[in-house]
């Protein structure tokens, strides 16, 4: 197996081979992806803009350069919606926002990412309680399910599954990128920036594995269902960067 996929290879995998593996015959226009070149970083990733990549400060995950590897950036949620929740996908209805697949590299991270935000400083929601009585799972549990369904969907394609499983263990990565938005009515700018941010940051960065420095790139959490599928799971609170 050739582990060095080009930009065109990734297009063929996601728009053709994955579609066929999912039992779909729908025609997919190739407008869900773009080339991410490291020399253009830093940039922010956003699921609420016309373009997936936006200026620093405008998105939900900051991307910065560490290696000289380009990425195939796929708006997976957009692509997955076109495949419909029928047949093989009937029980795999959840999906993450983005997939970042390395170009021409066998040892760069393959990344699944979900973006979210909140204007609440309620750490109980972050630490595992449902946001309301109507909801059974916390925000974090929902994201883990989205990532799990995404991996299982990708694994329907034997070629893609083989490629992912051939990666080094630390290169199969899932992320929840979280941004706290401050309510305008919450006192002075200094109070709005400092108090809720510190509360959420404290809850967000508290790792069950060990206490980690705020200077670390990411905080890894146990996620048995994702770990069993070969992926790590980490959370990043904006503006902490993800290095590519």
C-alpha positions in Angstrom: 0.0 0.0 0.0 1.2 3.5 -0.9 1.0 5.5 2.3 1.9 8.8 0.6 -1.4 10.1 -0.7 -1.5 13.1 -3.0 -4.2 15.7 -3.0 -5.8 13.9 -6.0 -5.6 10.6 -4.1 -7.5 12.0 -1.2 -10.2 13.4 -3.5 -10.6 9.9 -5.0 -10.8 8.3 -1.6 -13.4 10.6 -0.1 -15.5 11.4 -3.1 -15.4 8.0 -4.8 -14.1 5.0 -2.8 -15.8 6.0 0.5 -19.1 6.7 -1.2 -19.0 3.2 -2.9 -18.0 1.6 0.4 -21.1 3.2 2.0 -23.3 1.7 -0.7 -24.1 5.1 -2.2 -24.5 6.0 -5.9 -25.1 9.7 -5.4 -23.0 12.1 -7.5 -20.7 14.2 -5.2 -19.5 17.6 -6.4 -15.9 18.2 -5.2 -16.6 21.4 -3.2 -16.1 20.1 0.3 -12.3 20.3 0.5 -9.4 22.6 0.0 -5.6 22.4 0.1 -4.1 23.6 3.4 -0.5 24.7 2.8 1.6 25.2 5.9 3.2 28.3 4.6 -0.2 30.0 4.9 -0.4 29.4 8.6 -1.3 30.5 11.2 -5.0 30.6 10.4 -8.2 29.7 12.2 -10.6 26.9 11.4 -14.3 27.7 11.4 -17.5 25.8 10.5 -19.6 29.0 10.5 -18.0 30.8 7.6 -18.2 30.5 3.8 -14.5 29.5 3.9 -13.2 26.9 6.3 -10.1 28.9 7.0 -10.4 32.4 8.4 -8.2 35.0 10.0 -6.7 34.5 13.4 -9.3 35.4 16.1 -12.3 34.6 13.9 -12.5 30.8 14.2 -12.6 28.0 16.8 -9.3 26.3 16.3 -6.0 27.9 15.7 -3.7 26.0 13.3 0.0 26.7 13.4 2.9 25.2 11.5 5.3 22.7 13.0 6.2 20.4 10.1 6.5 21.0 6.4 3.4 18.9 5.5 0.5 20.1 3.5 -3.0 18.9 4.3 -6.2 17.9 2.5 -8.8 19.8 4.5 -12.2 18.2 4.2 -15.5 19.6 5.5 -16.6 16.2 6.4 -20.0 17.3 7.9 -20.9 18.8 4.5 -19.8 15.7 2.6 -21.5 13.3 5.0 -24.9 15.0 4.8 -25.0 14.3 1.1 -24.6 10.6 1.7 -27.9 10.4 3.6 -28.6 8.3 6.7 -29.7 5.1 5.0 -28.4 1.6 4.4 -25.0 1.1 6.0 -25.1 4.6 7.4 -28.5 4.2 9.1 -26.8 3.6 12.5 -23.9 5.9 11.9 -25.7 9.2 11.7 -23.3 11.4 13.7 -20.4 13.2 12.1 -17.6 15.5 13.1 -16.9 18.8 11.4 -13.5 18.4 9.7 -10.9 15.9 8.6 -7.3 16.9 8.0 -5.5 14.3 6.0 -1.7 14.7 5.4 -0.4 15.0 1.8 2.5 12.8 0.8 3.4 11.8 4.3 3.3 8.4 6.2 4.0 9.8 9.7 2.1 13.1 9.9 -1.2 13.2 12.0 -4.5 12.2 10.5 -7.0 14.4 12.3 -10.7 14.3 13.0 -12.0 17.5 14.6 -15.2 18.8 16.0 -15.6 22.6 16.7 -17.9 24.1 19.3 -18.4 27.1 21.4 -20.4 28.4 24.4 -21.2 31.7 26.1 -21.7 30.0 29.4 -19.2 29.6 32.2 -21.1 26.7 33.6 -18.3 24.2 34.3 -20.8 21.5 35.2 -21.8 21.3 31.6 -18.1 21.0 30.6 -17.3 18.4 33.3 -19.9 15.9 32.2 -23.5 17.0 33.0 -26.2 17.4 30.3 -26.9 21.0 29.2 -30.6 20.6 29.9 -33.2 18.1 31.2 -34.1 17.2 27.7 -30.6 16.0 26.9 -29.2 12.7 28.1 -25.5 13.3 27.4 -23.1 16.1 28.1 -21.5 18.2 25.4 -18.3 16.1 25.6 -20.2 12.7 25.4 -22.0 14.0 22.2 -18.7 14.9 20.6 -17.2 11.5 21.4 -20.2 9.9 19.7 -19.8 12.1 16.7 -16.1 11.1 16.4 -16.9 7.4 16.9 -19.5 7.4 14.1 -17.1 9.2 11.9 -14.3 6.7 12.4 -16.6 3.8 11.9 -17.9 5.3 8.7 -14.4 5.8 7.4 -13.6 2.2 8.3 -16.3 1.0 5.9 -13.8 1.8 3.2 -11.2 -1.0 3.4 -8.4 1.0 1.7 -8.9 4.0 4.0 -9.1 1.7 7.1 -5.9 0.0 6.1 -4.1 3.4 5.5 -5.3 4.8 8.9 -4.3 1.6 10.8 -0.8 1.7 9.2 -0.1 5.1 10.8 2.0 5.3 13.9 -0.3 5.2 17.0 0.3 8.8 17.9 -0.8 10.0 14.4 -4.4 8.9 14.7 -5.9 11.9 16.5 -9.4 13.2 17.5 -10.0 16.7 18.8 -12.7 18.7 20.3 -11.8 22.4 19.7 -13.8 24.6 22.1 -14.1 28.4 22.2 -15.7 30.4 25.0 -17.7 33.4 23.8 -18.2 36.1 26.4 -21.6 37.7 26.9 -21.4 41.4 26.2 -23.5 42.2 29.3 -21.0 40.5 31.7 -19.4 43.6 33.2 -16.2 45.1 32.0 -14.0 43.7 29.2 -11.4 42.6 31.8 -14.1 40.8 33.9 -15.6 39.1 30.8 -12.2 38.0 29.6 -10.8 36.8 33.0 -13.4 35.3 35.2 -15.4 32.9 32.9 -12.3 32.0 30.9 -10.4 31.0 34.0 -13.3 28.9 35.3 -13.8 27.1 32.0 -10.1 26.7 31.4 -9.7 25.2 34.8 -12.4 22.6 34.1 -11.5 22.1 30.5 -7.8 21.4 31.2 -8.3 19.2 34.2 -7.1 15.8 32.9 -8.1 12.5 34.5 -4.6 11.2 33.5 -2.5 13.9 35.2 -2.4 17.6 35.8 -0.8 19.2 32.8 0.8 22.6 32.2 -1.2 25.2 30.5 1.7 25.6 28.1 1.2 22.1 26.7 -0.3 21.9 23.2 -3.2 19.7 24.1 -4.8 17.8 27.0 -5.5 14.1 26.2 -8.4 12.4 27.8 -9.4 8.7 27.9 -12.2 7.9 25.5 -12.5 4.0 25.4 -14.6 3.8 22.3 -12.2 6.0 20.3 -9.2 4.4 21.8 -10.5 0.9 20.8 -10.7 2.2 17.2 -7.0 3.3 17.4 -7.5 7.1 18.0 -6.4 9.4 20.8 -8.8 12.0 22.0 -7.8 15.5 23.1 -9.5 18.8 23.8 -8.1 22.3 23.0 -9.5 25.5 24.3 -9.1 28.5 22.0 -6.7 30.2 21.4 -4.4 27.2 22.2 -3.0 26.1 18.9 -2.9 22.8 17.1 0.4 22.4 15.4 0.5 20.7 12.0 
